[in-house]
Amino acid sequence: MSRARVDALREALATRVVVADGAMGTMLQAQDPSMEDFQQLEGCNEVLNVTRPDIVRTVHEAYFS
């Protein structure tokens, strides 16, 4: 990503709500979380923010790269 694009993205993130559309759920599932990670709530990706923030972080880093 060019420096200008990085700067533009940072400016957007700092000044307004940015919506990134993509296959978030698919990318989370590709990390192969366990039922324990889901706290027995199969497919409830939201709970991964608490139980497996590393997985969520990895997906966000992939979007940014």
Secondary structure, 3 states (H helix, E strand, C coil): CCHHHHHHHHHHHHHCCCCCCCCHHHHHHHCCCCCCCCCCCCCCHHHHHHHCHHHHHHHHHHHHC
